[in-house]
Amino acid sequence: MEASTVAVVTGASRGLGQALAGRLLASGAHVITIARSQNTELTDLARQHGARLQQIQADLSQAATIESAAGMLSAALPQGATRYLLLNNAGTVDPVSLADGLFDAAAIERAFNLNVNAVMVLSAAFLRSTSADADRRILNVSSGAGRKPTRGWGVYCATKAALDHYTAVLADEHPDLRIAALAPGVIDTAMQERIRSSERGQFPDLERFVNLHESGQLASPDAVAAKILRHLLSDAYGHELLDDIRNYD
């Protein structure tokens, strides 16, 4: 990969997003990140590899901030690249609660903003600001939770199901676009820490995630990022719309 590839990564301040952005920088791509905070490790990595990095600081759980971030993204995207990638990685599992405890409308709104609304708005900015003649690919980081109900994850399941269906609409509207909603598997990230801190009474599946951590069955962000990018850049990408990275070696 080289500078003729421009990649946008959301949620790049840590975890899978940071690993994806880091590997893209190491390959020489021009990387634009959108996250709540600046990442000095990515800055150092970009300098080390002579790659271009632009970091847009934005809280994508807030509607007004999503719109301003989309405007900054449009301004940052250069013309003339041969390949454009949008990796919608940012997401949250909160609020975690059984259905009869979901009273916090503001928390639910923040989850939909981050997991769904930001994806829609940033995708619109990406499509409007790049040429259809280029190789354009969108990766929406989804979850098995969007395809199978999980008690205590009413909001998370709903947002990921919405993301999956939005991905299908986008693919139908833009047949020239390579796109997929990709479940990344269970990764050793801050989200997993948050899951393990859930109240047992509000999240009946808690023990399963604790056991996965204790038995060393959580994949590393870097290992998953390597698999995701290998698939994203392959000719097979986009053939399976609702996909799972665990289907690939």
N, C-alpha and C positions, 0 to 999 in steps of 0.2 A: 504494500500500500504506500502511497505517496501523498504529497500535498494537493494533488488533484482530487483527493477525497476530502470532503468536509463532513464532519460528524457532530451531531448535537446530542448531548447526553443530559438528561434531567436526573436530579437526585445524586449528583456526583461528589458530594462532600464526604461520603463514606461508603462502606459496604460494596455491593455489587456495582453501583454507579461509578464509584471511584476506580474499581478494578477495570471496568469497561473503558473508562476515559483514559486510564493509564496505559492500557494495552494499545489503544488507538494512537496515543501520542508516541509510544515507542515505535509504532509502525510508520510514523512520519505524517500522519493525517493532521489536517487542520481541525482542531477540536473546540467546540463551543459548549460550555457547561452552564446549566441553570440549577442553582441550589441555594439554600438559605444562607450558606456561609462560603467564604473563599477557602480554597484548599491549597496550602503551601506545598504539599507533597507533589501535587500535579504541576504547580509552577516550576518546581525544581526539575521534575521529569521532562517537562517541555524544553527547558533550557538545556538539559543534558542531551536530548535527542535533536535539538535544533528544530523543534516543531512549534507551530503556532497554537497558542491557547488563549481563548477569551472566556472569562468567567463572568456570567451574569448572576448577580445576587438577587434572589427573589423567593418569597414564601408563596408557593403555589397552592396553599390551602386557602388563600384569600382571593376572592373574585377580582377585585381591582388590580391586585398584583399580577394575576395571570394575564390580564390584558396589557399591562405595561411590559411584562416580560416578553409577550408575543411581539410587541412593537420593537423592543430591543433586539429580539432574535431576527426579525425581518431586516433590520438595519445592519446586523452583524454578518448575515449570510452573504458571502461573496458570489459574484457572477462568474461563470465560465468554468466551474469545476466539472469533471466528468462523472463524479459520483457524489450523491448527497445521502447521508444517513440520519435518521431521527430515531433515537432510542428513548422512548418514554418509559423511564425506569422508576421515577419517584412514586412513592406510595405509602400508605399507612394502613395498619390493621385496626386502629382505634376508630370508634369506641367498641370495646369488647363487652358484650352484655347479652343475656337472654332477651328475647323479644319483649317481654313485659317490663324490662328495665330501660328501654330505649326512649327516654324522655328528653334527652339533651339535643334539641334540634340544631343548635349551633355546632356541636361536635359532629353530628351526622352531615351537616352542610360542609364542614371542613373536609371530611373524608371524601365526599362526592367531588368537591372542588379539586382535591389533589389527585384522586384516583381516576376521575372521569373527565371533569370539565377542563382541566388543564391540558389533558391529552387532546381533546377536541380543538381547543383554541390554538394550541401550539402547532397542531397538525395543519390547521387552516393557514397559519402564518408560513409554515414550511412549504406548503404546496403553492401558495401565492408568490413566494419569494424565490422559487427555484424553477428551472426550465424543465418542461416535460420531455425535452430531448435528452436530458441526462439520465443516468441510472439512479433512480430515486427509490429508496427503501425505508420503510417505517417498521420499527419493532415496538410493539406494545407489550410490556412485561405484565403478564396476566398471572393466573394462579389456578390450581385445581379447585380452589374454593369457589371459583365462578362457575364450575361445572358439576360440583357436588356439594349439597348443603352441609354445613358444619354448625352445630349448635353453639351459640354464643358469638358467631360471626355473621349475624344477619346483615350488618352494614357492609362488612368486607366482601361477603359473598355477592351481595347485590351490586356493589361497585364493579367487581371483576366480571360478573355476568353482563353488566352494561357495557363494559370495555370490550368484551368478546363480540357482542352484537354490533357495537359501533364499528369495530374492525371489519366485520362482514359487510356493513353498509359502505364503508370507505373503499373496500376492495371492489365492490360492485360498481361504484361511481367512477373509479379510476382503474380500469383494467390494465393500464400501462405501469401501474405502481406495484412494486413487490412489497407485500405487507403480511404480517402474521401477528396473532396474539399468542405469545409464547410463555408457557409456565416454566420457571427456572428450577423447580425442585426446592428442596429444603436446604437453605444456606446458612452458614454461621455468621449472622449479621446482627445488628442492633434490633432489627424487627423480631428476630428469634428470641433475643433477650426480653423484649417487651412481651412476647407471647408467654414466656415462662414465668413472667411476673403477674400474669392474670389471676384473678380470683377464681378458685376452683369452682365455686358455686355458680359463677357466670360463664365459665368455659369448661364444660365437662370433659373435653379432650386434652386437658392440660397434661395429664400423665404421659401421654404419647410423645409430646414434644420434649418433656423433661427427659424421658428415656432415650430419645434420639440424640440429645446433647450428651448425656452421660455415657452412652455407648459409642460415641465418636462417629455417628452416622450423618453429621451435618457436613455438607460439602463446603470447601473454601470458596470465597468470592472470586479469587483469581482463577481457580480451576474452572468454575462455571462461566466466568467471563470469556475464557479462552474457547470453550465449547460454543458459546453463543456467537462470538464473532466469526468463528470458523463456519458455522451454519449460516449466519447472516450474509456472508460474502460468497456463499456457494450458489451454484446454479439451481440447487434444490429449494432454496429459500422462497417461501411464498406459495409453494405447491400445496402445503398443508396450512389452512388458514388458522384453525385453532390447534396449536401445536404444543409440544412439550419437549424441552431440551433433553430429557432423559431417554427420548427415542433415538438419540444419536450418540455415537461413540466419540 
